Amino acid sequence: MQKFRIISFIVVHILILVHVLWLKNSHLGSFDFQEFFDRFIGQGILNAGSIMVIFAFFSTLIFGRFFCGWLCHFGAVQELAWWFFDKLGIKPKTINSRLLTFLPLFILFNFYIIPNVSKAIGSGSNWQLSTNLAYPEVWRFLPGFIIGSLTFIVDGFLIVYFLGRKGFCRFVCPWGAFLKFPTSLSTFKVRKVNACTDCNSCTLSCPIGIDVNHEINKFNKVVNSNCTSCLICIDDCPEKALGYKFKNPINDYDNINLLDFAYQKTSYLNEKIKSNFISLRDKDFFIIPFCLVFGLLLDGLFHFGHMLAFGVSSIISLIIFNTKISLSFRKPIFIFAICFMFFNGFLKFSQYQAMSFYEQRNFEKAVPYFENLVNYYPMEIGKYHAYLGVCFLEIKDLENSWKHYEIAQKIIPDNRNIVHLGYILESMR
């Protein structure tokens, strides 16, 4: 079965390559979950990506998260990383952190559902159902080489190394979180079909880190919504006790204690599997706020995408609180994270003071705070140079006003305020 899964990953990536290099934007836009939220939910545009997501959602109601286990390119990257580490003799252990599995839900709602629903129903909404399969063009959707490479390295290899085989799926991916609900209602699940000998082969082989042995013996099936229907546990069961079977969902919720399912107090306690997992569940209430704050700051400062920002954030958070890692390694990472937070605080304070003095028309006092932003912000932000151009104009420093206007004009040339500032400076010349 696993040979077919690998073939499925390879075929998908060949099709992606053909799509990007050959079809480009002439026939179909990008196939990605983001298209559903940004285009369909936010604007009403039914494009190729939206249709793909709708198909994935309804197919998940039948087969579970089959899309994640057999088709997803991030899933394929993690499998490649796992194969690579295996060839090197490296066996990363799976991290268990109960609360951090809610991070993908936070990313999903905070960055995709809430903003786009607000856009669709808010004042000034221009939501209108339309069809445009070629929108947006593929090349507009793809990230730059640097961001794409970093995302590949961090969310693929580094997350697998530090968090386990499918660490990205469990702790970062908002699309996996989106498919959790239909997964819980799916008709096909991994089920107990024969007597189990408690050998725990299924748990040890599960790439997502589910205690399969515990769940099939307690619930007669895998109930964890993180299950990606990869079917590795079925292939690895020596007693053929597991099968991928259909059952009417209306009659499929017997023998489930929801409280036990939520907390899984008796899970991961078997001595045969303890050594394969690193439990950080007692530190969850420290990990989740640290990860959220650091990820939001990282995303806000560098603008290199939620996947990469929270991928880095989850790795750093789980390293810091993992006592299995030496203190000499964790300590400098913790110090770096704290210094980064203070640096962000300095920039936020400068931003607040700059805008406050600007709105009060106290341009002279606003200048040093805007200069902090243009000198120390990790990225070139055109609007800060524009504000400085106005400030220097108001205090009659035309040389510096011209300087910052020219920088702002290069970054955001079509901005109305920049154009207006240029007209004023030209007239004064």
C-alpha positions in Angstrom: 0.0 0.0 0.0 2.8 2.4 0.9 4.3 2.0 -2.6 1.1 3.4 -4.1 1.2 6.3 -1.6 4.7 7.2 -2.7 3.7 7.0 -6.3 0.8 9.3 -5.5 3.1 11.9 -4.1 5.5 11.6 -7.1 2.6 11.9 -9.6 1.2 15.0 -7.8 4.5 16.8 -7.9 5.0 15.9 -11.6 1.6 17.5 -12.3 2.5 20.6 -10.2 5.7 21.0 -12.2 3.9 20.6 -15.5 1.3 23.1 -14.3 3.9 25.7 -13.3 6.2 25.4 -16.3 3.8 24.6 -19.1 0.3 25.8 -18.4 1.4 28.8 -16.3 -1.6 31.2 -16.2 -3.2 30.3 -19.5 -5.6 27.6 -18.3 -5.7 27.2 -14.5 -4.7 29.2 -11.5 -2.9 27.7 -8.5 -4.2 24.7 -6.6 -4.0 25.8 -3.0 -6.1 26.0 0.1 -5.4 29.7 0.5 -7.3 30.4 -2.7 -10.5 29.2 -1.2 -10.3 31.6 1.7 -8.7 34.6 0.0 -10.7 34.4 -3.3 -13.9 32.5 -2.7 -14.8 33.4 0.9 -13.4 36.9 0.7 -14.3 37.9 -2.9 -16.7 35.2 -4.2 -14.4 34.1 -7.0 -14.7 30.3 -7.7 -11.3 29.5 -9.1 -9.3 26.2 -9.5 -7.9 26.4 -6.0 -11.4 26.9 -4.5 -12.8 23.9 -6.4 -9.9 21.8 -5.2 -10.5 22.7 -1.6 -14.3 22.0 -1.9 -13.4 18.6 -3.3 -10.9 17.9 -0.5 -13.5 18.8 2.1 -16.2 16.5 0.9 -13.9 13.7 0.1 -12.6 14.0 3.7 -16.2 13.4 4.9 -15.9 10.0 3.2 -12.2 8.9 3.4 -10.8 11.0 6.2 -7.7 13.2 5.7 -6.7 11.2 2.7 -5.6 14.4 1.0 -3.0 15.0 3.7 -1.7 11.5 3.7 -1.6 10.9 -0.1 -1.6 14.2 -2.0 -0.3 17.2 0.0 3.1 18.6 -1.1 4.0 19.5 2.5 3.3 15.9 3.5 5.6 14.7 0.7 8.4 17.0 1.9 8.1 15.6 5.4 8.2 12.1 4.0 11.3 13.0 2.0 13.0 14.4 5.1 12.1 11.3 7.1 13.6 9.1 4.4 16.7 11.3 4.3 17.2 11.1 8.1 16.6 7.3 8.0 19.4 6.9 5.5 21.7 8.9 7.8 20.7 6.7 10.7 18.9 9.5 12.5 15.6 8.7 14.3 13.8 11.8 15.4 11.4 11.3 18.3 7.8 12.4 18.2 6.9 15.4 20.4 3.6 15.2 22.3 2.2 18.6 23.2 -1.6 18.6 23.6 -2.3 22.3 23.5 0.1 23.1 20.7 -2.1 21.1 18.4 -4.5 24.0 18.6 -2.0 26.3 17.0 -3.1 25.4 13.4 -6.7 26.2 14.4 -5.5 29.7 15.6 -3.6 30.3 12.3 -6.7 29.1 10.4 -9.2 31.4 12.1 -6.9 34.4 12.8 -5.3 34.7 9.3 -7.8 33.1 7.0 -11.4 32.6 8.2 -12.0 35.8 10.3 -10.4 38.3 8.0 -12.0 37.0 4.8 -15.5 36.5 6.4 -15.2 40.1 7.6 -14.2 41.2 4.1 -17.2 39.4 2.6 -19.9 40.7 5.0 -18.3 44.0 6.1 -19.2 47.5 4.9 -17.9 48.2 1.5 -17.9 44.5 0.6 -18.0 43.8 -3.1 -18.6 40.0 -2.7 -20.1 38.6 -5.8 -20.2 35.0 -7.0 -18.2 34.5 -10.2 -16.0 31.9 -11.9 -12.5 32.4 -13.0 -10.5 29.2 -13.1 -7.3 30.9 -14.3 -7.2 33.5 -11.4 -4.7 34.3 -10.0 -1.9 33.3 -12.3 0.4 30.7 -10.9 3.5 32.9 -10.9 1.8 35.5 -8.8 0.9 33.0 -6.2 4.3 31.3 -5.8 6.7 32.7 -3.1 10.1 34.1 -3.9 13.1 31.7 -4.1 14.4 32.7 -0.7 11.1 32.4 1.2 10.2 29.2 -0.7 13.6 27.6 0.1 13.4 28.6 3.8 9.9 27.2 4.0 11.0 24.0 2.5 13.9 23.6 4.9 12.1 24.7 8.1 8.7 23.2 7.6 10.2 20.1 6.0 13.5 19.0 7.4 14.0 21.0 10.6 10.5 20.4 11.9 10.8 16.7 11.2 14.2 16.6 13.0 13.0 18.5 16.1 9.3 17.6 16.3 8.9 14.2 14.6 7.9 12.8 11.2 4.7 14.9 10.7 5.5 17.8 13.0 4.3 20.3 10.5 0.9 18.6 10.0 0.3 18.5 13.8 1.7 21.8 15.0 1.5 24.3 12.1 -0.6 23.4 9.1 -3.9 25.4 9.0 -5.2 23.3 6.1 -5.0 20.2 8.2 -6.9 22.0 10.9 -9.6 22.9 8.3 -10.0 19.2 7.5 -10.2 18.1 11.1 -14.0 18.6 11.3 -14.9 16.5 8.3 -12.4 13.9 9.4 -14.2 13.4 12.7 -17.4 12.6 10.7 -15.7 10.5 8.0 -17.3 7.2 7.1 -14.0 5.3 6.4 -11.6 4.9 9.4 -8.9 2.7 10.6 -10.8 0.1 12.7 -10.1 -2.9 14.8 -11.1 -6.0 12.7 -9.3 -8.8 14.5 -7.9 -9.6 17.9 -5.1 -7.2 19.1 -2.0 -8.6 20.9 -0.9 -5.2 22.2 2.4 -5.3 20.4 2.2 -1.6 19.7 3.6 -1.9 16.2 0.8 0.4 15.0 1.7 3.2 17.5 5.4 2.9 16.8 4.8 3.2 13.0 2.3 6.0 13.1 3.9 9.1 11.4 1.5 11.5 13.0 2.3 10.3 16.6 -1.1 8.8 17.5 -1.3 6.2 20.1 -3.1 3.9 17.7 -3.0 0.8 20.0 -4.7 2.8 22.8 -7.5 4.1 20.5 -8.4 0.9 18.7 -8.6 -1.0 21.9 -10.6 1.7 23.7 -12.8 2.9 20.8 -12.4 0.0 18.2 -11.1 2.6 15.8 -8.8 5.6 15.5 -10.7 8.7 16.7 -7.9 11.2 16.6 -8.7 13.8 14.0 -5.0 14.2 13.2 -5.1 10.8 11.4 -4.1 11.3 7.8 -5.3 7.9 6.5 -1.8 7.0 5.4 -2.7 3.3 6.4 0.9 2.6 7.6 -0.4 1.2 10.8 -2.5 -1.3 8.9 0.5 -2.4 6.8 2.7 -2.8 9.9 0.3 -4.7 12.0 1.7 -8.3 12.3 -1.6 -9.7 13.4 -3.7 -8.0 10.7 -5.9 -6.6 13.5 -6.5 -3.3 11.7 -8.5 -2.5 8.6 -9.7 0.6 6.7 -13.4 0.1 6.9 -16.7 1.9 6.2 -19.4 2.5 8.9 -22.4 4.7 8.9 -21.4 7.8 10.9 -24.8 8.0 12.6 -24.1 4.7 14.3 -20.4 5.3 14.8 -20.2 7.1 18.1 -20.8 4.3 20.5 -18.3 3.6 23.2 -16.6 7.0 23.1 -15.9 9.0 26.2 -15.5 12.5 24.9 -13.6 13.7 28.1 -11.1 10.9 27.7 -10.8 11.6 24.0 -10.0 15.3 24.8 -7.4 14.6 27.4 -6.2 11.1 26.6 -5.1 10.6 30.2 -4.2 6.9 29.6 -2.5 7.4 26.3 1.2 7.1 25.7 1.8 5.3 29.0 2.7 1.9 27.6 6.3 1.0 28.4 6.9 -0.4 24.8 6.3 3.1 23.3 7.5 5.5 26.0 11.0 5.7 24.6 9.8 6.7 21.1 7.9 9.8 22.4 8.9 13.0 24.2 6.0 14.3 26.2 5.8 18.0 26.9 2.2 18.0 28.0 3.1 19.2 31.5 4.6 22.3 29.9 1.8 23.1 27.5 0.6 26.2 29.3 4.1 27.7 28.9 4.7 26.5 25.3 1.5 27.7 23.6 1.6 31.4 24.7 5.4 31.5 24.0 4.8 30.0 20.5 1.9 32.3 19.7 3.7 35.5 20.8 7.0 34.6 19.1 5.2 33.5 15.9 3.1 36.6 15.6 6.1 38.9 16.2 8.2 37.0 13.7 5.4 37.1 11.1 4.8 40.8 11.7 8.4 41.9 11.5 9.5 39.9 8.4 6.3 39.2 6.5 7.6 35.9 5.1 4.4 34.0 5.5 2.4 32.3 8.4 3.7 28.8 7.6 7.4 29.8 7.9 6.9 32.1 10.8 5.0 29.6 13.0 7.2 26.8 11.8 10.2 28.6 13.2 8.2 29.6 16.3 7.0 26.0 17.1 10.6 24.6 16.7 12.1 27.3 19.0 9.3 26.9 21.6 9.5 23.1 21.8 13.3 23.2 21.9 13.3 25.7 24.8 10.9 23.6 26.9 12.3 20.2 26.0 14.5 19.1 28.9 15.8 16.2 26.9 17.9 18.7 25.0 21.0 20.0 26.8 20.8 23.3 28.6 23.8 24.6 26.8 21.9 24.3 23.5 18.5 25.6 24.9 19.9 28.6 26.8 21.2 30.7 23.9 18.0 30.0 21.9 15.9 31.2 24.9 18.1 34.3 25.3 17.8 35.0 21.5 14.0 34.7 21.7 13.7 37.1 24.6 16.1 39.6 23.0 14.0 39.3 19.8 10.8 40.1 21.8 12.4 43.1 23.4 13.6 44.3 20.0 10.1 44.0 18.7 8.8 45.9 21.7 11.3 48.7 20.9 10.0 49.0 17.3 6.3 48.9 18.5 7.0 51.7 21.0 8.8 53.7 18.3 5.8 53.2 15.9 3.3 54.3 18.6 5.3 57.4 19.5 6.0 58.3 15.9 2.3 58.1 14.9 1.2 59.9 18.1 3.5 62.9 17.5 2.6 62.9 13.8 -1.1 63.1 14.5 -0.5 65.9 16.9 1.5 67.7 14.2 4.6 67.7 16.4 6.8 66.7 13.5 10.1 67.5 15.1 9.5 65.0 17.9 8.1 62.4 15.5 11.3 62.4 13.4 13.6 60.4 15.7 11.0 57.7 16.2 10.4 57.3 12.5 14.2 57.2 12.0 14.3 54.3 14.5 11.7 52.5 12.3 13.6 53.1 9.0 17.0 52.3 10.5 16.2 49.2 12.6 13.1 47.6 11.0 14.2 44.4 9.3 12.4 45.3 6.0 12.2 48.5 4.0 8.7 49.9 4.7 7.8 52.6 2.2 5.2 54.3 4.4 7.8 55.2 7.1 10.0 56.9 4.6 6.9 58.8 3.3 6.0 60.0 6.9 9.6 61.1 7.3 9.4 63.0 4.0 6.4 64.9 5.3 7.9 65.5 8.7 11.1 67.0 7.2 9.0 69.0 4.7 7.1 70.5 7.6 10.2 71.5 9.5 11.7 73.0 6.3 14.5 70.4 5.9 14.0 69.9 2.1 17.2 67.9 1.6 16.1 65.1 3.9 12.5 65.3 2.7 13.7 64.7 -0.9 15.9 61.8 0.3 13.0 59.9 2.0 10.6 60.8 -0.7 12.8 59.1 -3.3 13.2 56.0 -1.2 9.5 55.8 -0.6 8.8 56.3 -4.3 11.0 53.4 -5.2 9.2 51.1 -2.7 5.6 52.1 -3.3 5.6 54.3 -6.4 1.8 54.3 -7.0 0.9 55.3 -3.5 -1.4 58.4 -3.6 0.3 60.1 -0.7 3.8 59.6 -2.2 2.6 61.1 -5.5 1.2 64.1 -3.6 4.4 64.6 -1.6 6.3 64.6 -4.9 4.1 67.3 -6.4 4.7 69.5 -3.4 8.4 69.0 -3.5 8.6 69.7 -7.2 6.6 72.9 -6.8 8.9 74.1 -4.1 12.0 73.3 -6.2 
